[in-house]
Amino acid sequence: MRLIDLADNIYVGVTSTTSASEWYMDKLQMKPVVVSGSDGDCVTLGFDKDLDIALFLGPRSEDQGPTPILQTSNAAKARDVLTIRGVNVGPLETDRQGTRYFTMRDLEGNEIEIAEM
C-alpha cells in the first residue's frame, strides 16, 4: 500500500480544475487518468492506472457533501510527509474507535481527512 491511497471514489469541487489538478499531482503524487466518456468539466486523478477508484475534480457546488476521506497505513508519517510538501494539515487526532486521523486543506481550502486503516 502507498503511504496515502484512495479508499473510495471522491469528488472534490473546485473553481479551477487546472490549478487543483496540478496541486494534487504535486502534493499527493497523483497522476491523471483517462476515463472514456468522462465529463469534459472534470479531471480524473489516481495513484496508478487502476480506474476502479479515482479522485474527480470538477465544478464547485453549494452542497459539497461529506468530507472526502483518503486512507493511510501510518497517519503520523503521512502527516509529516504532507507537512514537508507544504500542505496545510491539522493535528493528529484519535476518534472514539481508536482510528488515528488528521485533516488537510487543498489549494482551494477543501477539507480532506486522512485516516489510518
C-alpha positions as CSV (number, residue, x, y, z in Angstrom):
1,M,0.0,0.0,0.0
2,R,1.1,3.5,-0.8
3,L,1.5,6.0,2.1
4,I,-1.7,7.7,1.0
5,D,-4.4,5.9,-1.0
6,L,-8.0,6.2,-2.1
7,A,-10.5,4.2,-0.1
8,D,-13.4,5.1,-2.5
9,N,-14.2,7.4,-5.3
10,I,-14.0,11.0,-4.3
11,Y,-15.4,14.1,-5.9
12,V,-13.9,17.5,-4.9
13,G,-15.5,20.7,-6.1
14,V,-13.0,23.3,-7.3
15,T,-13.1,26.6,-9.2
16,S,-10.1,25.7,-11.4
17,T,-9.6,22.1,-12.3
18,T,-6.2,23.0,-13.9
19,S,-4.7,24.6,-10.8
20,A,-6.3,22.0,-8.5
21,S,-5.1,19.0,-10.6
22,E,-1.5,20.5,-10.6
23,W,-1.7,20.8,-6.8
24,Y,-2.9,17.2,-6.2
25,M,-0.3,15.9,-8.6
26,D,2.5,17.9,-6.8
27,K,1.4,17.4,-3.2
28,L,-0.2,14.0,-3.2
29,Q,1.8,12.5,-6.1
30,M,-1.4,11.6,-8.1
31,K,-1.4,11.1,-11.8
32,P,-4.0,12.0,-14.4
33,V,-6.1,9.1,-15.7
34,V,-8.3,9.0,-18.8
35,V,-11.8,7.7,-18.4
36,S,-13.7,7.1,-21.6
37,G,-16.9,9.1,-21.8
38,S,-16.0,11.3,-18.9
39,D,-17.4,14.8,-18.5
40,G,-15.2,17.4,-20.0
41,D,-15.7,19.6,-16.9
42,C,-13.9,17.1,-14.7
43,V,-10.4,16.0,-14.2
44,T,-9.8,12.4,-13.0
45,L,-6.7,11.6,-10.9
46,G,-5.4,8.4,-9.4
47,F,-2.4,6.9,-7.8
48,D,-2.0,4.5,-10.6
49,K,-3.8,3.3,-13.7
50,D,-6.4,1.4,-11.6
51,L,-9.6,3.1,-12.7
52,D,-11.8,1.3,-10.1
53,I,-11.2,4.1,-7.6
54,A,-10.4,7.7,-8.6
55,L,-10.5,11.3,-7.4
56,F,-12.6,13.6,-9.6
57,L,-12.1,17.3,-9.6
58,G,-15.0,19.3,-11.0
59,P,-17.2,22.3,-10.7
60,R,-17.9,23.5,-7.1
61,S,-21.5,23.3,-5.9
62,E,-23.3,24.7,-2.9
63,D,-23.6,21.3,-1.3
64,Q,-20.1,19.8,-1.4
65,G,-21.3,16.7,0.5
66,P,-19.4,14.9,3.3
67,T,-15.7,15.4,3.9
68,P,-13.7,13.2,1.5
69,I,-11.5,10.6,3.1
70,L,-8.2,9.2,2.0
71,Q,-6.5,6.3,3.8
72,T,-3.0,5.7,5.0
73,S,-1.2,2.9,6.8
74,N,0.6,5.4,9.0
75,A,-1.2,8.7,9.8
76,A,1.8,10.3,11.6
77,K,4.2,9.6,8.7
78,A,1.6,10.8,6.1
79,R,1.1,14.0,8.1
80,D,4.9,14.6,8.3
81,V,5.3,14.0,4.5
82,L,2.5,16.3,3.6
83,T,3.8,19.0,6.0
84,I,7.2,18.8,4.3
85,R,5.5,19.2,0.9
86,G,3.8,22.4,2.2
87,V,0.3,21.1,2.7
88,N,-1.9,22.8,5.4
89,V,-2.5,19.9,7.8
90,G,-4.3,19.7,11.2
91,P,-3.2,17.9,14.3
92,L,-3.1,14.2,14.5
93,E,-6.2,13.0,16.4
94,T,-7.8,9.7,17.5
95,D,-11.5,9.1,17.3
96,R,-13.7,7.0,19.7
97,Q,-12.9,3.8,17.8
98,G,-9.2,4.4,18.1
99,T,-8.7,5.4,14.5
100,R,-5.9,7.9,14.0
101,Y,-6.5,10.7,11.5
102,F,-5.9,14.3,10.6
103,T,-7.4,16.8,8.2
104,M,-5.7,18.7,5.4
105,R,-6.8,21.6,3.2
106,D,-6.2,21.7,-0.5
107,L,-5.3,24.7,-2.7
108,E,-8.9,26.0,-2.6
109,G,-9.5,25.3,1.1
110,N,-11.4,22.0,0.7
111,E,-11.0,19.8,3.8
112,I,-10.0,16.2,3.3
113,E,-9.5,13.7,6.0
114,I,-6.6,11.2,6.0
115,A,-7.5,8.2,8.2
116,E,-5.3,5.3,9.3
117,M,-6.7,2.0,8.1
